[in-house]
Amino acid sequence: MSSPDLQWMILRNYSCFLLKNQGTTFTKEPLNLTGRHAFKYSGLVNKKAIGITADPTGKGVVLTTKKTKYANKPSKVNSKMTLASDSRRTVQTVKNLCGKNFYRRDLQDAAARRASAILRSQRATTGVQKKRTRRKRN
């Protein structure tokens, strides 16, 4: 296994996940929280990475972490945990994993934002109210 810096130098310009458009570079990596193509957020090269995706059932999020113990075994490297309780507990669990457990404290804010955005998109929407006009009726 080579160092993350060497892996980044190789993958930086050539990756199947890259999206280049009008001077900005994004990525579609599964363990990238922000979608920005940067060493800090890359789930491929960092030993510890966090990914948050929507649960297929439509309720809750799936939290994926990379286990450093299985670095040479790709089938066992990812650990998935479904968080389907209420939104406050889900976001707090994500923050605790990143911050208090010292997994990736620098990604704590990005992970909480992504989890809350997914949970917000899963909420049932209310109907749009009609705008009332203040004109005189005859």
C-alpha positions in Angstrom: 0.0 0.0 0.0 1.5 3.3 -1.0 1.1 6.6 0.8 -2.0 8.7 0.4 0.1 11.6 -1.1 1.4 9.4 -3.8 -2.1 8.0 -4.6 -3.4 11.6 -4.8 -0.7 12.6 -7.2 -1.7 9.7 -9.5 -5.5 10.1 -9.2 -5.5 13.9 -9.1 -5.8 14.4 -12.9 -7.0 10.9 -14.0 -10.0 9.4 -12.3 -13.2 7.9 -13.6 -15.1 10.0 -11.0 -13.9 13.4 -12.2 -16.3 16.0 -13.6 -14.6 19.0 -15.1 -16.7 21.9 -16.3 -15.9 25.6 -16.9 -12.7 25.6 -14.7 -14.2 23.8 -11.7 -13.6 20.2 -10.9 -16.0 18.0 -9.0 -16.1 14.3 -8.3 -18.6 11.5 -7.9 -16.7 9.4 -5.4 -18.9 7.4 -3.1 -17.1 8.5 0.1 -16.8 12.2 -0.8 -19.1 14.4 1.4 -18.9 17.6 -0.6 -18.4 16.6 -4.2 -15.3 18.8 -4.4 -12.2 17.3 -6.0 -9.7 17.9 -3.2 -7.3 15.7 -1.2 -9.1 16.5 2.1 -12.5 15.2 0.9 -11.3 12.3 -1.2 -12.6 8.9 -0.1 -10.3 7.0 -2.4 -6.9 8.1 -1.0 -7.5 8.9 2.6 -7.2 6.1 5.2 -10.3 7.3 7.0 -13.2 8.5 5.0 -16.9 9.1 5.6 -19.8 8.8 3.2 -23.4 9.7 3.8 -26.1 8.6 1.3 -29.9 8.4 1.4 -31.4 5.1 2.6 -33.1 3.2 -0.2 -36.3 2.9 1.8 -36.6 6.7 1.8 -36.3 7.1 5.6 -33.0 8.0 7.2 -29.4 8.0 6.0 -26.7 5.3 5.5 -23.4 6.2 7.1 -20.4 4.6 5.5 -17.0 4.6 7.1 -13.7 3.2 6.0 -12.0 0.7 8.3 -8.2 1.0 8.3 -7.9 -2.6 9.6 -9.0 -3.9 6.2 -7.0 -1.6 3.9 -5.9 -4.5 1.7 -9.3 -6.2 1.5 -11.6 -4.1 -0.7 -14.7 -6.2 0.1 -14.4 -5.6 3.8 -13.1 -2.1 3.9 -16.4 -0.2 4.1 -18.7 -0.4 7.1 -22.3 0.7 6.7 -24.7 1.8 9.4 -28.3 2.9 8.8 -29.5 5.8 10.9 -33.3 5.9 10.7 -34.3 7.7 14.0 -35.5 11.3 14.1 -33.4 13.9 12.4 -31.9 15.5 15.5 -30.6 12.2 16.7 -29.3 11.2 13.3 -27.3 14.5 12.9 -26.0 14.2 16.5 -24.8 10.6 15.8 -23.0 11.8 12.7 -21.4 14.6 14.7 -20.4 12.3 17.5 -18.8 9.8 15.1 -16.7 12.5 13.4 -15.8 14.7 16.4 -15.9 13.0 19.7 -14.6 9.7 18.4 -11.8 11.5 16.6 -12.5 9.7 13.4 -12.4 12.7 11.1 -12.9 15.9 13.1 -12.2 18.1 10.1 -15.2 16.6 8.2 -17.7 17.0 11.1 -19.4 20.1 9.7 -19.6 18.7 6.1 -21.0 15.4 7.3 -23.7 17.1 9.4 -24.7 19.4 6.5 -25.0 16.4 4.1 -27.0 14.4 6.6 -29.4 17.2 7.3 -29.8 18.0 3.6 -30.8 14.4 2.9 -33.2 14.3 5.8 -34.7 17.6 4.7 -35.3 16.2 1.2 -37.1 13.1 2.7 -39.6 15.2 4.6 -43.2 15.2 3.3 -44.0 18.5 1.6 -47.1 20.4 2.3 -49.3 21.8 -0.5 -48.6 25.2 -1.9 -51.1 27.8 -0.6 -52.9 30.1 -3.0 -51.9 33.7 -2.8 -54.8 35.9 -1.7 -55.4 39.1 -3.4 -56.6 42.2 -1.6 -58.8 43.5 -4.3 -62.4 44.6 -3.8 -65.0 42.0 -4.7 -68.2 43.3 -6.3 
